[in-house]
Every structure is written in C-alpha cells, then in structure tokens.
Amino acid sequence: MDFKRQFRHYFSLFAGAAVLSFGLFNVHSQSRITEGGILGMTLFLHHWTGISPGVFSFLLDMTCYLVGFKLLGKDFLKNAIFASCCYALLYRLWEFTGPVLPSLADKPLLAALLGGLFVGVGAGLIVRRGGASGGDDALALILHNALGWKVSRSYFFTDFVVLMLSLSYIPAKKIMFSLLTVLLSSAVIDLIHQKPEISPQKSS
C-alpha cells in the first residue's frame, strides 16, 4: 500500500470514529436512545445479573475481535485496534468539550433519525475499510463474511435480537425509536460499504 492509499485508508477509519463518537455522545447519550448490539447486550445482562457492563463489554468485544481475527485476518485486527483507539480518544474529547448539539430528549423521532445518520456514516466509513470500533462492528463483519449476509442485514439482525430482549425491562415505545435508528443506520452503512475493492479481505 503506497503512502497516499495508506493515508486515505487510515484517515477514513479516523473520520468514521470521529463521526460515530460525536453522534453517540451528542445525540444518543443526550437523548437516551436505547442501544442494540453488544452495548445493548451488556446493559441487558447488567440489568438481570447486576454485573458491571464494563466486564461484559470487555468479554464480548474481545470474543468478537478474536473471532474476527480468525476469520478476517491480521489486517482486520490492525484496522480494528486503530479505529477502536481513535473512537475511545475522540469520545473522551467530546466528554471534555461537552455537548455541542441541543438535547433532543423531548424530540425522540428527530433524535432517532439524526442518531441513525451519525451511526450509519461513522460505522460505514470504518467497516468499509475492514475495521471495527467495537464488538458491534466486528460481529457484523463476522456475519457478513461467514454467512454472506449484507452488512446492513448483519447489523440489523444483532440489534433487533438485543432490542427484543430489552423489552423485558425497557418500555416498548423507547424500543420502537431505537428500531428506527437501527433501520436507518443499517441502510446507510450498506450504502457506504458497497464498493467491493475496499471491502474487508482475509489476510494470507
């Protein structure tokens, strides 16, 4: 990979992490949009077991990363580590600067649509380059690679399953807005991920 292509590759991962972390902090966190995927599963398990989400998050993320490394190769792991570090550092930056968007807690429909766009663009830029910002992205790429599903279907499947489980302790109305976010973000991710020449490839 020449310098120009390498720069474009890592800049895309960085930009994806920036958009994703910005949206999750300024929209999801402020509006309390319920999460699906790995994050939603950690909250679900915490509710029913009392064990910290941090413990489950580490275990589930590491499991997805290890399986991703096995199926997708060392390039996936390298991209995932870079994107994950960028995401963590940028999210911490947004926490330091504070929200720059007004809270949409009283406008759940607008929050769901705007949040879905941020997640779709951010995660789309990351998975398009074969990376992951966390277990959610890794799991979607694993399902995409192993089952031949579209990336959008992989994201929606994992989010839908977790959101349905979350109905056991979260009001249905809140879940419906989260499903809207998931539908939109999955569609946007698929649009960005479509170019085959930069789809994730297994390392030899």
Salt bridges, closest charged atoms under 4 A:
ASP75 OD1 - LYS78 NZ 3.89
GLU95 OE1 - ARG92 NH1 3.56
ASP106 OD2 - LYS107 NZ 3.66
ASP190 OD2 - LYS150 NZ 3.93
